[in-house]
Amino acid sequence: MKVFFITGNDGKFREAKALLSKSGIGLEQQHIEIDEIQDREVEKVARVKAKFAFSVLKKPLFVEDTGLYIKALNGYPGNLIKHFIEAIGREGILKCMEGEPRSAEAVSVVAYADGKGDVKTFVGKVKGNISDYIGKGYEFAWDSIFIPQGHTKTFAEIGMKEKNRISHRKKSMEMFAEWLKAQ
């Protein structure tokens, strides 16, 4: 089985491919320019992106979006994490966290548009903490500053193989794969 994954992010594509190949699902990466709505709610953004991508491609497809919800920042930046990193960097996020509780939640949403354009979502979450340093290793988005619950190292430090065993993306992709195979 092969499905279109709409993303221009090669790192995200590599992770999704590794995760879904275990379920016998092949991916074809397709890049479509999408004007992304700005909202901190990952599920809302993913739904809108999937509907728009379907209106262009007219084939079943999925998108995946992530957010990092930091408790001390009242749930920000959420889906706006990319913009936070572009504006203040990982160092800036760590500076904002000085003296604050460090709990956070990583969220991944897979939004699948079927052959009619109807969208179904699959949500994966991992609780954890914002580190007080920038971890070295496998580098992708905010992996270098998020320590998943039950671990002492950041996603970047544990590497892609271990991350793919426990991550928020793994959870949403597994739910999606199970559902897709049952269809």
VMD Tcl script that builds the backbone (N, CA, C; Angstrom):
set m [mol new atoms 549]
animate dup $m
set s [atomselect $m all]
$s set {name element resname resid chain x y z} {
  {N N MET 1 A 0.843 -1.169 0.000}
  {CA C MET 1 A 0.000 0.000 0.000}
  {C C MET 1 A 0.896 1.243 0.000}
  {N N LYS 2 A 0.543 2.230 -0.817}
  {CA C LYS 2 A 1.308 3.477 -0.900}
  {C C LYS 2 A 0.347 4.648 -0.709}
  {N N VAL 3 A 0.840 5.679 -0.005}
  {CA C VAL 3 A 0.005 6.848 0.258}
  {C C VAL 3 A 0.857 8.111 0.084}
  {N N PHE 4 A 0.203 9.188 -0.320}
  {CA C PHE 4 A 0.893 10.467 -0.484}
  {C C PHE 4 A 1.048 11.154 0.871}
  {N N PHE 5 A 2.266 11.584 1.158}
  {CA C PHE 5 A 2.550 12.366 2.358}
  {C C PHE 5 A 2.940 13.750 1.886}
  {N N ILE 6 A 2.148 14.737 2.234}
  {CA C ILE 6 A 2.380 16.107 1.797}
  {C C ILE 6 A 3.287 16.799 2.805}
  {N N THR 7 A 4.540 16.964 2.419}
  {CA C THR 7 A 5.493 17.667 3.265}
  {C C THR 7 A 6.702 18.100 2.447}
  {N N GLY 8 A 7.213 19.239 2.767}
  {CA C GLY 8 A 8.468 19.698 2.189}
  {C C GLY 8 A 9.616 19.482 3.158}
  {N N ASN 9 A 9.309 18.892 4.314}
  {CA C ASN 9 A 10.286 18.675 5.371}
  {C C ASN 9 A 10.874 17.273 5.240}
  {N N ASP 10 A 12.105 17.197 4.755}
  {CA C ASP 10 A 12.736 15.896 4.524}
  {C C ASP 10 A 12.956 15.116 5.814}
  {N N GLY 11 A 13.246 15.806 6.922}
  {CA C GLY 11 A 13.426 15.135 8.211}
  {C C GLY 11 A 12.138 14.464 8.659}
  {N N LYS 12 A 11.038 15.159 8.509}
  {CA C LYS 12 A 9.725 14.609 8.868}
  {C C LYS 12 A 9.393 13.415 7.965}
  {N N PHE 13 A 9.714 13.552 6.671}
  {CA C PHE 13 A 9.450 12.458 5.734}
  {C C PHE 13 A 10.250 11.206 6.112}
  {N N ARG 14 A 11.542 11.374 6.453}
  {CA C ARG 14 A 12.378 10.232 6.852}
  {C C ARG 14 A 11.803 9.518 8.067}
  {N N GLU 15 A 11.382 10.295 9.059}
  {CA C GLU 15 A 10.814 9.687 10.266}
  {C C GLU 15 A 9.520 8.947 9.941}
  {N N ALA 16 A 8.633 9.572 9.176}
  {CA C ALA 16 A 7.359 8.943 8.827}
  {C C ALA 16 A 7.579 7.676 8.010}
  {N N LYS 17 A 8.508 7.731 7.074}
  {CA C LYS 17 A 8.803 6.564 6.236}
  {C C LYS 17 A 9.292 5.402 7.091}
  {N N ALA 18 A 10.188 5.690 8.035}
  {CA C ALA 18 A 10.705 4.645 8.919}
  {C C ALA 18 A 9.583 4.067 9.778}
  {N N LEU 19 A 8.701 4.914 10.262}
  {CA C LEU 19 A 7.609 4.458 11.119}
  {C C LEU 19 A 6.560 3.654 10.358}
  {N N LEU 20 A 6.146 4.123 9.182}
  {CA C LEU 20 A 5.064 3.466 8.449}
  {C C LEU 20 A 5.516 2.242 7.665}
  {N N SER 21 A 6.787 2.172 7.329}
  {CA C SER 21 A 7.273 1.001 6.583}
  {C C SER 21 A 7.090 -0.275 7.393}
  {N N LYS 22 A 7.113 -0.175 8.718}
  {CA C LYS 22 A 6.909 -1.337 9.595}
  {C C LYS 22 A 5.503 -1.903 9.436}
  {N N SER 23 A 4.574 -1.084 8.980}
  {CA C SER 23 A 3.189 -1.516 8.778}
  {C C SER 23 A 2.910 -1.870 7.321}
  {N N GLY 24 A 3.954 -1.866 6.506}
  {CA C GLY 24 A 3.781 -2.198 5.097}
  {C C GLY 24 A 3.204 -1.065 4.269}
  {N N ILE 25 A 3.297 0.151 4.784}
  {CA C ILE 25 A 2.773 1.312 4.068}
  {C C ILE 25 A 3.939 2.086 3.471}
  {N N GLY 26 A 3.919 2.221 2.162}
  {CA C GLY 26 A 4.941 3.002 1.475}
  {C C GLY 26 A 4.475 4.435 1.329}
  {N N LEU 27 A 5.423 5.342 1.334}
  {CA C LEU 27 A 5.086 6.755 1.206}
  {C C LEU 27 A 5.645 7.337 -0.070}
  {N N GLU 28 A 4.894 8.250 -0.632}
  {CA C GLU 28 A 5.396 9.071 -1.723}
  {C C GLU 28 A 5.327 10.512 -1.234}
  {N N GLN 29 A 6.479 11.164 -1.190}
  {CA C GLN 29 A 6.524 12.547 -0.728}
  {C C GLN 29 A 6.054 13.458 -1.842}
  {N N GLN 30 A 5.170 14.358 -1.481}
  {CA C GLN 30 A 4.646 15.333 -2.429}
  {C C GLN 30 A 4.710 16.689 -1.747}
  {N N HIS 31 A 5.273 17.659 -2.438}
  {CA C HIS 31 A 5.348 18.998 -1.868}
  {C C HIS 31 A 4.306 19.880 -2.536}
  {N N ILE 32 A 3.455 20.459 -1.716}
  {CA C ILE 32 A 2.446 21.409 -2.183}
  {C C ILE 32 A 2.594 22.649 -1.311}
  {N N GLU 33 A 2.720 23.804 -1.943}
  {CA C GLU 33 A 2.787 25.052 -1.167}
  {C C GLU 33 A 1.442 25.280 -0.502}
  {N N ILE 34 A 1.469 25.328 0.816}
  {CA C ILE 34 A 0.244 25.535 1.586}
  {C C ILE 34 A 0.430 26.767 2.450}
  {N N ASP 35 A -0.505 27.702 2.331}
  {CA C ASP 35 A -0.517 28.843 3.239}
  {C C ASP 35 A -1.088 28.337 4.553}
  {N N GLU 36 A -0.199 28.119 5.516}
  {CA C GLU 36 A -0.604 27.524 6.784}
  {C C GLU 36 A -1.288 28.565 7.667}
  {N N ILE 37 A -2.462 28.218 8.184}
  {CA C ILE 37 A -3.114 29.107 9.134}
  {C C ILE 37 A -2.251 29.177 10.393}
  {N N GLN 38 A -2.304 30.283 11.073}
  {CA C GLN 38 A -1.526 30.448 12.299}
  {C C GLN 38 A -2.447 30.243 13.491}
  {N N ASP 39 A -2.242 29.126 14.153}
  {CA C ASP 39 A -3.041 28.765 15.305}
  {C C ASP 39 A -2.179 27.852 16.152}
  {N N ARG 40 A -2.256 27.954 17.449}
  {CA C ARG 40 A -1.395 27.090 18.257}
  {C C ARG 40 A -1.939 25.677 18.372}
  {N N GLU 41 A -3.193 25.443 17.952}
  {CA C GLU 41 A -3.791 24.111 18.021}
  {C C GLU 41 A -3.392 23.277 16.804}
  {N N VAL 42 A -2.605 22.269 17.049}
  {CA C VAL 42 A -2.056 21.424 15.987}
  {C C VAL 42 A -3.152 20.760 15.160}
  {N N GLU 43 A -4.164 20.231 15.809}
  {CA C GLU 43 A -5.204 19.502 15.081}
  {C C GLU 43 A -5.941 20.405 14.095}
  {N N LYS 44 A -6.236 21.614 14.508}
  {CA C LYS 44 A -6.926 22.563 13.622}
  {C C LYS 44 A -6.077 22.863 12.389}
  {N N VAL 45 A -4.801 23.133 12.594}
  {CA C VAL 45 A -3.884 23.439 11.482}
  {C C VAL 45 A -3.775 22.240 10.533}
  {N N ALA 46 A -3.613 21.051 11.088}
  {CA C ALA 46 A -3.465 19.846 10.262}
  {C C ALA 46 A -4.713 19.591 9.414}
  {N N ARG 47 A -5.889 19.766 10.000}
  {CA C ARG 47 A -7.144 19.566 9.247}
  {C C ARG 47 A -7.229 20.508 8.047}
  {N N VAL 48 A -6.941 21.785 8.290}
  {CA C VAL 48 A -7.020 22.785 7.217}
  {C C VAL 48 A -5.992 22.457 6.122}
  {N N LYS 49 A -4.797 22.073 6.516}
  {CA C LYS 49 A -3.760 21.734 5.527}
  {C C LYS 49 A -4.167 20.517 4.690}
  {N N ALA 50 A -4.735 19.497 5.329}
  {CA C ALA 50 A -5.154 18.294 4.595}
  {C C ALA 50 A -6.261 18.624 3.591}
  {N N LYS 51 A -7.217 19.445 3.996}
  {CA C LYS 51 A -8.302 19.824 3.080}
  {C C LYS 51 A -7.764 20.615 1.892}
  {N N PHE 52 A -6.858 21.539 2.174}
  {CA C PHE 52 A -6.288 22.332 1.090}
  {C C PHE 52 A -5.479 21.438 0.143}
  {N N ALA 53 A -4.622 20.577 0.690}
  {CA C ALA 53 A -3.801 19.689 -0.143}
  {C C ALA 53 A -4.685 18.791 -1.008}
  {N N PHE 54 A -5.791 18.297 -0.446}
  {CA C PHE 54 A -6.707 17.472 -1.232}
  {C C PHE 54 A -7.319 18.277 -2.362}
  {N N SER 55 A -7.632 19.537 -2.133}
  {CA C SER 55 A -8.231 20.371 -3.184}
  {C C SER 55 A -7.273 20.558 -4.360}
  {N N VAL 56 A -5.987 20.430 -4.110}
  {CA C VAL 56 A -4.976 20.552 -5.167}
  {C C VAL 56 A -4.709 19.203 -5.823}
  {N N LEU 57 A -4.459 18.173 -5.023}
  {CA C LEU 57 A -4.035 16.862 -5.537}
  {C C LEU 57 A -5.204 15.978 -5.971}
  {N N LYS 58 A -6.332 16.123 -5.306}
  {CA C LYS 58 A -7.539 15.326 -5.600}
  {C C LYS 58 A -7.299 13.823 -5.450}
  {N N LYS 59 A -6.418 13.454 -4.505}
  {CA C LYS 59 A -6.129 12.051 -4.212}
  {C C LYS 59 A -6.023 11.900 -2.701}
  {N N PRO 60 A -6.258 10.679 -2.191}
  {CA C PRO 60 A -6.076 10.463 -0.755}
  {C C PRO 60 A -4.637 10.818 -0.352}
  {N N LEU 61 A -4.527 11.468 0.796}
  {CA C LEU 61 A -3.212 11.953 1.240}
  {C C LEU 61 A -3.257 12.231 2.728}
  {N N PHE 62 A -2.078 12.481 3.282}
  {CA C PHE 62 A -2.054 12.937 4.660}
  {C C PHE 62 A -0.975 13.983 4.866}
  {N N VAL 63 A -1.188 14.766 5.919}
  {CA C VAL 63 A -0.208 15.729 6.395}
  {C C VAL 63 A 0.044 15.386 7.856}
  {N N GLU 64 A 1.140 15.882 8.386}
  {CA C GLU 64 A 1.425 15.683 9.805}
  {C C GLU 64 A 1.989 16.973 10.345}
  {N N ASP 65 A 1.467 17.382 11.475}
  {CA C ASP 65 A 1.944 18.589 12.132}
  {C C ASP 65 A 2.236 18.277 13.581}
  {N N THR 66 A 3.158 19.053 14.145}
  {CA C THR 66 A 3.514 18.867 15.549}
  {C C THR 66 A 3.426 20.188 16.289}
  {N N GLY 67 A 3.338 20.057 17.593}
  {CA C GLY 67 A 3.359 21.222 18.455}
  {C C GLY 67 A 4.066 20.881 19.749}
  {N N LEU 68 A 4.607 21.896 20.366}
  {CA C LEU 68 A 5.251 21.746 21.667}
  {C C LEU 68 A 4.538 22.691 22.626}
  {N N TYR 69 A 3.834 22.115 23.571}
  {CA C TYR 69 A 3.035 22.874 24.522}
  {C C TYR 69 A 3.786 22.949 25.853}
  {N N ILE 70 A 4.246 24.143 26.210}
  {CA C ILE 70 A 5.037 24.345 27.415}
  {C C ILE 70 A 4.134 24.921 28.496}
  {N N LYS 71 A 4.007 24.185 29.594}
  {CA C LYS 71 A 3.074 24.566 30.656}
  {C C LYS 71 A 3.353 25.964 31.211}
  {N N ALA 72 A 4.609 26.282 31.485}
  {CA C ALA 72 A 4.954 27.590 32.069}
  {C C ALA 72 A 4.645 28.752 31.122}
  {N N LEU 73 A 4.498 28.458 29.834}
  {CA C LEU 73 A 4.173 29.495 28.850}
  {C C LEU 73 A 2.695 29.427 28.453}
  {N N ASN 74 A 1.878 28.891 29.360}
  {CA C ASN 74 A 0.436 28.757 29.130}
  {C C ASN 74 A 0.113 27.984 27.855}
  {N N GLY 75 A 0.911 26.969 27.589}
  {CA C GLY 75 A 0.651 26.128 26.423}
  {C C GLY 75 A 1.293 26.595 25.134}
  {N N TYR 76 A 1.928 27.740 25.174}
  {CA C TYR 76 A 2.633 28.199 23.973}
  {C C TYR 76 A 3.976 27.498 23.910}
  {N N PRO 77 A 4.548 27.382 22.756}
  {CA C PRO 77 A 4.104 27.899 21.467}
  {C C PRO 77 A 3.143 26.994 20.718}
  {N N GLY 78 A 2.919 25.746 21.183}
  {CA C GLY 78 A 2.019 24.863 20.457}
  {C C GLY 78 A 2.500 24.666 19.036}
  {N N ASN 79 A 1.584 24.781 18.089}
  {CA C ASN 79 A 1.913 24.602 16.676}
  {C C ASN 79 A 2.820 25.710 16.137}
  {N N LEU 80 A 2.974 26.777 16.891}
  {CA C LEU 80 A 3.801 27.907 16.453}
  {C C LEU 80 A 5.278 27.717 16.807}
  {N N ILE 81 A 5.679 26.519 17.213}
  {CA C ILE 81 A 7.050 26.258 17.651}
  {C C ILE 81 A 8.074 26.615 16.574}
  {N N LYS 82 A 7.785 26.335 15.329}
  {CA C LYS 82 A 8.730 26.662 14.248}
  {C C LYS 82 A 9.025 28.166 14.240}
  {N N HIS 83 A 7.975 28.971 14.411}
  {CA C HIS 83 A 8.140 30.426 14.409}
  {C C HIS 83 A 8.891 30.904 15.652}
  {N N PHE 84 A 8.646 30.260 16.780}
  {CA C PHE 84 A 9.393 30.594 18.001}
  {C C PHE 84 A 10.876 30.343 17.785}
  {N N ILE 85 A 11.195 29.177 17.214}
  {CA C ILE 85 A 12.606 28.838 16.992}
  {C C ILE 85 A 13.236 29.805 15.996}
  {N N GLU 86 A 12.499 30.152 14.931}
  {CA C GLU 86 A 13.026 31.114 13.962}
  {C C GLU 86 A 13.261 32.482 14.605}
  {N N ALA 87 A 12.378 32.881 15.513}
  {CA C ALA 87 A 12.465 34.214 16.119}
  {C C ALA 87 A 13.487 34.301 17.247}
  {N N ILE 88 A 13.487 33.325 18.154}
  {CA C ILE 88 A 14.361 33.442 19.329}
  {C C ILE 88 A 15.348 32.289 19.485}
  {N N GLY 89 A 15.221 31.275 18.630}
  {CA C GLY 89 A 16.136 30.137 18.691}
  {C C GLY 89 A 15.865 29.243 19.889}
  {N N ARG 90 A 16.503 28.091 19.884}
  {CA C ARG 90 A 16.366 27.168 21.011}
  {C C ARG 90 A 16.912 27.814 22.287}
  {N N GLU 91 A 17.989 28.595 22.115}
  {CA C GLU 91 A 18.582 29.286 23.261}
  {C C GLU 91 A 17.574 30.246 23.889}
  {N N GLY 92 A 16.808 30.936 23.078}
  {CA C GLY 92 A 15.799 31.865 23.572}
  {C C GLY 92 A 14.701 31.153 24.345}
  {N N ILE 93 A 14.306 29.989 23.855}
  {CA C ILE 93 A 13.290 29.201 24.569}
  {C C ILE 93 A 13.837 28.800 25.937}
  {N N LEU 94 A 15.093 28.341 25.972}
  {CA C LEU 94 A 15.694 27.962 27.252}
  {C C LEU 94 A 15.777 29.163 28.192}
  {N N LYS 95 A 16.073 30.320 27.648}
  {CA C LYS 95 A 16.148 31.540 28.468}
  {C C LYS 95 A 14.775 31.870 29.056}
  {N N CYS 96 A 13.719 31.714 28.269}
  {CA C CYS 96 A 12.353 31.948 28.758}
  {C C CYS 96 A 12.005 31.008 29.912}
  {N N MET 97 A 12.637 29.851 29.925}
  {CA C MET 97 A 12.314 28.827 30.915}
  {C C MET 97 A 13.105 28.972 32.215}
  {N N GLU 98 A 14.076 29.872 32.259}
  {CA C GLU 98 A 14.901 30.022 33.461}
  {C C GLU 98 A 14.028 30.301 34.675}
  {N N GLY 99 A 14.194 29.465 35.701}
  {CA C GLY 99 A 13.442 29.620 36.937}
  {C C GLY 99 A 11.995 29.173 36.871}
  {N N GLU 100 A 11.588 28.623 35.748}
  {CA C GLU 100 A 10.198 28.186 35.555}
  {C C GLU 100 A 10.109 26.665 35.587}
  {N N PRO 101 A 8.931 26.124 35.918}
  {CA C PRO 101 A 8.736 24.676 35.788}
  {C C PRO 101 A 8.926 24.300 34.318}
  {N N ARG 102 A 9.474 23.145 34.048}
  {CA C ARG 102 A 9.888 22.811 32.698}
  {C C ARG 102 A 8.979 21.795 31.990}
  {N N SER 103 A 7.825 21.486 32.564}
  {CA C SER 103 A 6.978 20.459 31.951}
  {C C SER 103 A 6.420 20.934 30.603}
  {N N ALA 104 A 6.323 19.961 29.697}
  {CA C ALA 104 A 5.857 20.244 28.335}
  {C C ALA 104 A 5.204 18.989 27.762}
  {N N GLU 105 A 4.510 19.178 26.668}
  {CA C GLU 105 A 3.902 18.048 25.977}
  {C C GLU 105 A 4.137 18.202 24.474}
  {N N ALA 106 A 4.646 17.142 23.881}
  {CA C ALA 106 A 4.845 17.087 22.433}
  {C C ALA 106 A 3.603 16.440 21.824}
  {N N VAL 107 A 3.074 17.056 20.779}
  {CA C VAL 107 A 1.851 16.557 20.141}
  {C C VAL 107 A 2.081 16.435 18.641}
  {N N SER 108 A 1.628 15.314 18.087}
  {CA C SER 108 A 1.671 15.082 16.644}
  {C C SER 108 A 0.266 14.765 16.163}
  {N N VAL 109 A -0.127 15.378 15.055}
  {CA C VAL 109 A -1.430 15.087 14.463}
  {C C VAL 109 A -1.233 14.695 13.002}
  {N N VAL 110 A -1.711 13.520 12.667}
  {CA C VAL 110 A -1.788 13.080 11.278}
  {C C VAL 110 A -3.213 13.381 10.828}
  {N N ALA 111 A -3.349 14.112 9.740}
  {CA C ALA 111 A -4.667 14.416 9.168}
  {C C ALA 111 A -4.726 13.772 7.783}
  {N N TYR 112 A -5.629 12.818 7.637}
  {CA C TYR 112 A -5.776 12.056 6.394}
  {C C TYR 112 A -7.024 12.516 5.656}
  {N N ALA 113 A -6.842 12.889 4.397}
  {CA C ALA 113 A -7.974 13.235 3.530}
  {C C ALA 113 A -8.231 12.055 2.616}
  {N N ASP 114 A -9.443 11.497 2.686}
  {CA C ASP 114 A -9.772 10.339 1.860}
  {C C ASP 114 A -10.097 10.767 0.428}
  {N N GLY 115 A -10.558 9.845 -0.390}
  {CA C GLY 115 A -10.843 10.112 -1.796}
  {C C GLY 115 A -11.930 11.143 -2.046}
  {N N LYS 116 A -12.710 11.474 -1.007}
  {CA C LYS 116 A -13.752 12.497 -1.126}
  {C C LYS 116 A -13.325 13.814 -0.490}
  {N N GLY 117 A -12.176 13.802 0.163}
  {CA C GLY 117 A -11.703 15.007 0.842}
  {C C GLY 117 A -12.129 15.105 2.288}
  {N N ASP 118 A -12.812 14.056 2.790}
  {CA C ASP 118 A -13.174 14.037 4.212}
  {C C ASP 118 A -11.911 13.774 5.026}
  {N N VAL 119 A -11.772 14.475 6.152}
  {CA C VAL 119 A -10.539 14.414 6.932}
  {C C VAL 119 A -10.763 13.696 8.264}
  {N N LYS 120 A -9.854 12.797 8.557}
  {CA C LYS 120 A -9.833 12.084 9.836}
  {C C LYS 120 A -8.471 12.358 10.469}
  {N N THR 121 A -8.459 12.587 11.789}
  {CA C THR 121 A -7.195 12.898 12.470}
  {C C THR 121 A -6.818 11.822 13.481}
  {N N PHE 122 A -5.522 11.730 13.715}
  {CA C PHE 122 A -4.931 10.788 14.653}
  {C C PHE 122 A -3.920 11.568 15.492}
  {N N VAL 123 A -4.101 11.561 16.808}
  {CA C VAL 123 A -3.312 12.412 17.695}
  {C C VAL 123 A -2.428 11.566 18.605}
  {N N GLY 124 A -1.125 11.869 18.591}
  {CA C GLY 124 A -0.174 11.217 19.484}
  {C C GLY 124 A 0.460 12.249 20.404}
  {N N LYS 125 A 0.637 11.878 21.680}
  {CA C LYS 125 A 1.195 12.819 22.655}
  {C C LYS 125 A 2.272 12.142 23.491}
  {N N VAL 126 A 3.267 12.941 23.878}
  {CA C VAL 126 A 4.308 12.494 24.800}
  {C C VAL 126 A 4.558 13.618 25.791}
  {N N LYS 127 A 4.437 13.295 27.052}
  {CA C LYS 127 A 4.765 14.276 28.094}
  {C C LYS 127 A 6.274 14.271 28.313}
  {N N GLY 128 A 6.778 15.389 28.805}
  {CA C GLY 128 A 8.202 15.483 29.070}
  {C C GLY 128 A 8.547 16.817 29.687}
  {N N ASN 129 A 9.796 17.207 29.503}
  {CA C ASN 129 A 10.300 18.461 30.061}
  {C C ASN 129 A 11.195 19.157 29.048}
  {N N ILE 130 A 11.271 20.471 29.200}
  {CA C ILE 130 A 12.235 21.246 28.425}
  {C C ILE 130 A 13.568 21.134 29.163}
  {N N SER 131 A 14.611 20.785 28.457}
  {CA C SER 131 A 15.937 20.640 29.061}
  {C C SER 131 A 16.474 22.012 29.455}
  {N N ASP 132 A 17.582 22.026 30.183}
  {CA C ASP 132 A 18.226 23.303 30.501}
  {C C ASP 132 A 19.493 23.479 29.675}
  {N N TYR 133 A 19.599 22.707 28.593}
  {CA C TYR 133 A 20.742 22.741 27.680}
  {C C TYR 133 A 20.265 22.316 26.307}
  {N N ILE 134 A 21.101 22.540 25.306}
  {CA C ILE 134 A 20.788 22.085 23.952}
  {C C ILE 134 A 21.546 20.783 23.717}
  {N N GLY 135 A 20.796 19.704 23.593}
  {CA C GLY 135 A 21.390 18.377 23.417}
  {C C GLY 135 A 21.979 18.200 22.031}
  {N N LYS 136 A 23.076 17.514 21.972}
  {CA C LYS 136 A 23.748 17.232 20.695}
  {C C LYS 136 A 23.307 15.876 20.169}
  {N N GLY 137 A 23.440 15.662 18.878}
  {CA C GLY 137 A 23.094 14.377 18.276}
  {C C GLY 137 A 22.180 14.567 17.098}
  {N N TYR 138 A 21.236 13.634 16.925}
  {CA C TYR 138 A 20.254 13.684 15.855}
  {C C TYR 138 A 19.506 15.006 15.956}
  {N N GLU 139 A 19.621 15.829 14.949}
  {CA C GLU 139 A 19.101 17.197 15.014}
  {C C GLU 139 A 17.880 17.372 14.131}
  {N N PHE 140 A 16.754 17.682 14.758}
  {CA C PHE 140 A 15.526 17.911 14.019}
  {C C PHE 140 A 14.622 18.805 14.864}
  {N N ALA 141 A 14.253 19.941 14.326}
  {CA C ALA 141 A 13.320 20.882 14.977}
  {C C ALA 141 A 13.725 21.162 16.419}
  {N N TRP 142 A 12.864 20.824 17.358}
  {CA C TRP 142 A 13.117 21.118 18.772}
  {C C TRP 142 A 13.545 19.884 19.547}
  {N N ASP 143 A 13.978 18.841 18.836}
  {CA C ASP 143 A 14.426 17.607 19.494}
  {C C ASP 143 A 15.547 17.837 20.497}
  {N N SER 144 A 16.357 18.854 20.275}
  {CA C SER 144 A 17.517 19.093 21.133}
  {C C SER 144 A 17.166 19.720 22.478}
  {N N ILE 145 A 15.901 20.106 22.697}
  {CA C ILE 145 A 15.535 20.709 23.979}
  {C C ILE 145 A 14.372 19.994 24.676}
  {N N PHE 146 A 13.887 18.884 24.125}
  {CA C PHE 146 A 12.760 18.161 24.728}
  {C C PHE 146 A 13.227 16.815 25.260}
  {N N ILE 147 A 13.009 16.598 26.554}
  {CA C ILE 147 A 13.336 15.324 27.200}
  {C C ILE 147 A 12.029 14.587 27.462}
  {N N PRO 148 A 11.805 13.444 26.786}
  {CA C PRO 148 A 10.560 12.705 27.007}
  {C C PRO 148 A 10.520 12.102 28.413}
  {N N GLN 149 A 9.317 12.040 28.957}
  {CA C GLN 149 A 9.116 11.494 30.302}
  {C C GLN 149 A 9.732 10.094 30.399}
  {N N GLY 150 A 10.415 9.853 31.507}
  {CA C GLY 150 A 11.052 8.550 31.713}
  {C C GLY 150 A 12.459 8.475 31.165}
  {N N HIS 151 A 12.941 9.560 30.564}
  {CA C HIS 151 A 14.283 9.598 29.988}
  {C C HIS 151 A 15.089 10.732 30.618}
  {N N THR 152 A 16.391 10.675 30.435}
  {CA C THR 152 A 17.271 11.721 30.969}
  {C C THR 152 A 17.972 12.488 29.854}
  {N N LYS 153 A 17.711 12.098 28.614}
  {CA C LYS 153 A 18.335 12.748 27.460}
  {C C LYS 153 A 17.260 13.287 26.531}
  {N N THR 154 A 17.638 14.282 25.735}
  {CA C THR 154 A 16.712 14.865 24.759}
  {C C THR 154 A 16.483 13.896 23.607}
  {N N PHE 155 A 15.435 14.157 22.832}
  {CA C PHE 155 A 15.189 13.372 21.618}
  {C C PHE 155 A 16.437 13.360 20.733}
  {N N ALA 156 A 17.118 14.505 20.618}
  {CA C ALA 156 A 18.320 14.587 19.780}
  {C C ALA 156 A 19.402 13.636 20.269}
  {N N GLU 157 A 19.572 13.559 21.588}
  {CA C GLU 157 A 20.628 12.720 22.155}
  {C C GLU 157 A 20.322 11.234 22.072}
  {N N ILE 158 A 19.050 10.864 22.147}
  {CA C ILE 158 A 18.738 9.433 22.091}
  {C C ILE 158 A 18.739 8.909 20.660}
  {N N GLY 159 A 18.687 9.798 19.682}
  {CA C GLY 159 A 18.776 9.401 18.279}
  {C C GLY 159 A 17.439 9.025 17.667}
  {N N MET 160 A 17.417 9.001 16.327}
  {CA C MET 160 A 16.174 8.768 15.600}
  {C C MET 160 A 15.591 7.386 15.886}
  {N N LYS 161 A 16.414 6.371 15.980}
  {CA C LYS 161 A 15.890 5.014 16.184}
  {C C LYS 161 A 15.123 4.925 17.506}
  {N N GLU 162 A 15.722 5.422 18.584}
  {CA C GLU 162 A 15.052 5.388 19.893}
  {C C GLU 162 A 13.870 6.353 19.916}
  {N N LYS 163 A 14.033 7.528 19.313}
  {CA C LYS 163 A 12.928 8.483 19.262}
  {C C LYS 163 A 11.722 7.853 18.568}
  {N N ASN 164 A 11.976 7.163 17.452}
  {CA C ASN 164 A 10.884 6.546 16.703}
  {C C ASN 164 A 10.217 5.407 17.473}
  {N N ARG 165 A 10.822 4.960 18.536}
  {CA C ARG 165 A 10.236 3.911 19.370}
  {C C ARG 165 A 9.245 4.492 20.382}
  {N N ILE 166 A 9.409 5.793 20.745}
  {CA C ILE 166 A 8.629 6.363 21.846}
  {C C ILE 166 A 7.899 7.668 21.525}
  {N N SER 167 A 8.122 8.252 20.379}
  {CA C SER 167 A 7.699 9.636 20.121}
  {C C SER 167 A 6.204 9.829 19.895}
  {N N HIS 168 A 5.817 11.081 19.980}
  {CA C HIS 168 A 4.469 11.541 19.659}
  {C C HIS 168 A 4.132 11.220 18.207}
  {N N ARG 169 A 5.113 11.378 17.301}
  {CA C ARG 169 A 4.899 11.069 15.884}
  {C C ARG 169 A 4.666 9.573 15.707}
  {N N LYS 170 A 5.418 8.755 16.430}
  {CA C LYS 170 A 5.236 7.307 16.356}
  {C C LYS 170 A 3.798 6.946 16.738}
  {N N LYS 171 A 3.310 7.566 17.797}
  {CA C LYS 171 A 1.957 7.251 18.265}
  {C C LYS 171 A 0.895 7.633 17.232}
  {N N SER 172 A 0.984 8.838 16.675}
  {CA C SER 172 A -0.028 9.249 15.689}
  {C C SER 172 A 0.083 8.423 14.412}
  {N N MET 173 A 1.313 8.130 13.988}
  {CA C MET 173 A 1.506 7.328 12.769}
  {C C MET 173 A 1.015 5.896 12.955}
  {N N GLU 174 A 1.222 5.318 14.130}
  {CA C GLU 174 A 0.729 3.958 14.387}
  {C C GLU 174 A -0.791 3.905 14.359}
  {N N MET 175 A -1.436 4.898 14.985}
  {CA C MET 175 A -2.908 4.933 14.953}
  {C C MET 175 A -3.403 5.053 13.509}
  {N N PHE 176 A -2.747 5.931 12.743}
  {CA C PHE 176 A -3.106 6.120 11.341}
  {C C PHE 176 A -2.911 4.818 10.563}
  {N N ALA 177 A -1.765 4.156 10.742}
  {CA C ALA 177 A -1.469 2.918 10.014}
  {C C ALA 177 A -2.485 1.822 10.340}
  {N N GLU 178 A -2.818 1.664 11.611}
  {CA C GLU 178 A -3.814 0.650 12.004}
  {C C GLU 178 A -5.154 0.927 11.344}
  {N N TRP 179 A -5.571 2.185 11.397}
  {CA C TRP 179 A -6.846 2.549 10.797}
  {C C TRP 179 A -6.831 2.325 9.283}
  {N N LEU 180 A -5.751 2.764 8.626}
  {CA C LEU 180 A -5.645 2.659 7.170}
  {C C LEU 180 A -5.665 1.194 6.722}
  {N N LYS 181 A -4.954 0.345 7.428}
  {CA C LYS 181 A -4.926 -1.082 7.074}
  {C C LYS 181 A -6.281 -1.740 7.268}
  {N N ALA 182 A -7.094 -1.234 8.187}
  {CA C ALA 182 A -8.415 -1.798 8.439}
  {C C ALA 182 A -9.455 -1.374 7.405}
  {N N GLN 183 A -9.133 -0.366 6.615}
  {CA C GLN 183 A -10.087 0.150 5.622}
  {C C GLN 183 A -10.185 -0.742 4.411}
}
mol reanalyze $m
mol bondsrecalc $m
mol representation Tube
mol addrep $m
